Amino acid sequence: MRVHRRLATWLTVLGLVVLSAGCQADAEPRNRVDELLSRMSLADKIGRMTPAERAALTPEEVRVTAHGTTVFPPAIGLRATRDPGLVERVDAATAEEVTGGYLRDAVATGRIPMSRIDDAVRRVLAEKTDGGLSTGDAAHRDLARQAVRESQVLLKNDDDVLPLAKTGGKIFVAGRSADDLGAQCGGRTPAGPGTTVLQGIRDVAGQHTTITYDRDGAGVDGTYRAAIAVLGGLDAGDRRVLARLATAGIPVVVVLVAGRPLDVAAQVDDWPALIQAWLPGSAGGGVADVLFGDYPPTGRLPVAWPRSPGEPKIKTGLYAYGYGLGYPDRPADSAAPSRPGMPVATAGKLSWTASTDEAGGSGIDGYDVLRDGTLIGTTTTAGHPLGTLPPGVHDFTVVARDKAGNRSAPSAPLEITVPFPGGCKTRHGPCAVT
């Protein structure tokens, strides 16, 4: 318990268990600084020095590098995990990364006096400075991803929009914070090694799911089965993105990348789903882990979410202290939809007999249309434009998918032969001129 109370104190003072470049930190009054310094080991102190402070030691005193920094969530996000053991592991990982051996050895041999280290750390604590450099290894990156996914707080999930199915169809991603490592650290960290939320979504969504990204939401339409808006605030630009996504008539999942609760009261009723992702640092894949159901959302609000910026600090607000939803407990839908009927071509359009899903299943989500084994389009109805075909013999098939991501067997193929100059070369199917 004493270790956990100590960690909680450091969380409150530093705002980050891991002080990594650019993530916001909070500090308690200055009369706490000396007490904190007395509790810290050398590794702890080095782990809390900012890049500027370490640079101020001069090249002759120490050489450090920012390459490979592992950036963990801020204190408020780590508190949402409700996992003191995880916080302790994050703290230890930071000290190990940042130290790198050189500063520790320099102090031990007298090349750098302990007073110099104390002076640097004292400024960090007293002036709310944050920072941190590391040579993050795979274990620490995995730990950061775990910390991120356990800190995700699901605030709204109408009609069980989440988790998103991992296979089939198209998902649209928009928003200024979707593909920005700096934004994931609060906008002050230089972009460096790490995984953005967008890359995490691409990695997790599954090979049969098409992910389309446009920062401003341009190009979204009703053929997408859902949209994910990754936003760092709710300014005029963010509201334009949300309005554009809403015109497509598809479910919109809002992911807020921010180190504090935002003023969402006026807009949240229009959003089917809302996740508070805090600042996921260099591990955007942790956000995707929750969006697609590899892990359930287990985070809970460590503070009340106010209804307005000026609302007094209370325990209720728009969302109460400790609030957070989980995913519904329901039997997994593992049954594939029925096989669609063989498509037929009429007046430049393909059509087929619709598939069905078993009773109690998740329901038909749409169809993937393939030409010669390559996806050419998706649709939510049993029809799709044939399009302009090059000369040659083409096979068209259709695969149905349900909302749980299960896919049917391909339909029987429709063979269409488009004539070459000089005559129609057909095998079995119709000779169609388009």
Phi, psi and omega in degrees: 000323180297322178297318182292321177296323179296318179295320180298321178297314179298322178301314183297320185283316189269336183079346176216133169291320174258122177269098183240151194310123169092356181269138188296142177232154176242149179230148174276176180303158187296336181291355176268346189297309182298322178298318179294317179301323181293339181270345189271141169279172177301315180299320178299316182295315180297323179295344183249010176277142179279162175305320181295319181294319180290326176294328182291348177287352180076151182302330181288332182277320183199147174239129180226162179222145180268356185294132176087015183303133171264118183252116182267169177296159177287174185304317183296325176290318179295325178294331179294338179287336182056039185228089181300327179297319177296317179300319180296320179292321176298316180300315180295320180297321180295313180300321181293317181294312189291321187298308178064003175090328190291309182297320180301314180293323182296322177289319182297327182267359177087001179292330175235124180287148178300329179298328179292318177296313181300320180298318180294315182291324179301319178293324178300311183290318187285331187250014177061027181282146177229163179171194175150139178234149182203170171238068191305132177258179185298321181298320180289324176295321176296320179296319178298319179295320176298316180299321180295309185294327179284346179267352182294130180246116178276113184264335181206142181203067181296138176056025177052047177302321178258149002282154177283141176296146187269352183225144172089147175075193185234142175232134181258135178241135180218170175114146186290340182261004183288325186230052186215102180297324179299317179298326180293343176249024176090008176087001183245352179271128174301139178302138182204196181302138180157181182239123175284166177300319179299313180296323176299318178297315179299321183289326189265334191296337180103151188290341181267359180260130178267123179253122178246134180235133167216124185307320185264000179084010181291134177099355179289145177205184186287355178282347177275142182275346176193161174233144177242120178255113181257107191238148178257005181178193179226051178279186184300321179296318178296320180294326176294319178299313180297320179295320180294318178295323182296330182293341181283345179072027180242159178299136179244124177258120180262125177245118181264119176259094184202146182276008181205163175297140179254165179279096184246359190304323184284340185248338193297332179296338181273354184257124177296326183216146182217128176237132170268112184263357184057219175247102187284005175059226183269010186237062179297340178299334178296329176293315181296326179305322181277319180304322185257009170080009174298329175222143178283157175286119182244356181290150176228146184298124176277355176217157173290146179266112186290154175284335179210158183302329184269003182293136178300156179290109180228176184262004181248273179069201178295316173231132188284157171307132180086001182283148175171133181269158169248179175275150183294143175276112180209151180300139180293136176271107181246003182271133180283151174295166177291160181288131178295157175291158178299131180294153173235152182251122179219125175052046175074018182222141173270142173217159183203164176287129186295152175278166175232156176246148183296158179302134181084358179284179184281346179097153180291130180261333181158194185224145171256130181254127184240140173242120182054037177084000181248134180296127178244351179175163174232155182206155176261358178244170182271053178194155181200141178301140180288323180080177179273128185252141173285160178303144179134185181257128185232140176251129178249131175227162181229137176238130177270150175226149176254178186287348175269359178094003177285146183239142179281171168291150179297149174295166169298144185283144168259125180259127178235130178251125178260129187294143170276161174304129179101001177145165182267123178253098185245151174259290185232325189273186181290156176260103187253132174257122182240000000 
